[in-house]
């Protein structure tokens, strides 16, 4: 076997694990150490000094200040909204018929 091919295989065997180990590394701190045009842009914001606090997902919200609506109150509000919608639809039809030019005047 040619010594060059043997050296090539040996380098591949040694370099591939090294590449695999360094592939998972975060480039953040390394990018900050690079000079000007190779690292972070000059307009990049500074790294926060305080670590981000994750939301407390297991904390329960505080108790409600007001009780939820009962069925009678909910139906009364729905009826009021339906009446308001019908009034609005009626007034829109009236305005449309008033603004509509009549075709009899020539």
N, C-alpha and C positions, 0 to 999 in steps of 0.2 A: 504494500500500500504506500502511496506517495506521502511523504511527511507533511506536505502542504495540506492535503485533504484531512489528514489526521489532526493537524492543528486547527483546521476550520471546524471540524466536528467537536473538538474539545472546547473551542471558544463558544460554539452554539450551546453546548451542554452547560457551560458555566454562566453564560450571559442570560439565558432564558429565565432561570430562577431569580436572578437579580432583578430583571425587568418585572417579573411577576410580583416580587416583594415591594418594589417601589411604585407600582401602578396604583395601589390603594392609598397612597399618602396624599394628604390634602395639600394643595399648592399655596394656600393662603399665607402662612408665615414666610415661606420661601419667596413668594412673589413680592412681599414687602421689602425683602433684603436686596432685590435686584436693582441695579442702577436705573435711573430715570425712564428711558424709553422702553426698557425691557420689563419693568415691573408694572405696578399699578399706575393708571393715568394720574396726572397731577390733580385733576378735578374730582378724583374719587374721595368720598367722604371718609373721615377717620373712623377707625374701629371703635365700637362703643367700649367705654371703660367698665361698665357694669354688665355682667352676663345677663342675657335675656331670661326672664322668668316665665316659665311655661304656665298656662292657665291651670287652675286647680279643677280638674275635671270631675272629681268626686265630691266636691263641696255642693251642698244643696242651696238653692236660692232662698232668700228670706221669705217669710210668710207674707201672703197678700194682705194689703191694707184694707181692701174692700172684698166683700163676698161676690162670687160670680152671679150673673143674672139668673133669676129663676125663669121657668117656662113662660109665665104670664108676661113678665117684663120683656123677654126676648120677642114674643109675638107682637106686643104693643109697638116696640121699636121697628120691627120688620114692617108692620102695617103703615107706620109713619113714613118709612123710607119708600114704600110702594106708592103711597099717595103723593109724596114729593116728586117721585119719578114721573108719575102720570101727569102732574101739573106741569112739569118741565116739558114733557113731550107735547102736551096740548098747547102751551105757549109757543113752542117752536113751530108747530103747524100753523098757528095763527099768524106769526111773523112771516112765515114763508108765503102764505096766501096774500098778505098785505103787500109784500115786496114784489110779488109776481106781476109783471106787466100784462095788462089786458090786451088781447089781440084785436079788439074792435076799433081802436082809435088809429085812423090812418090819415 
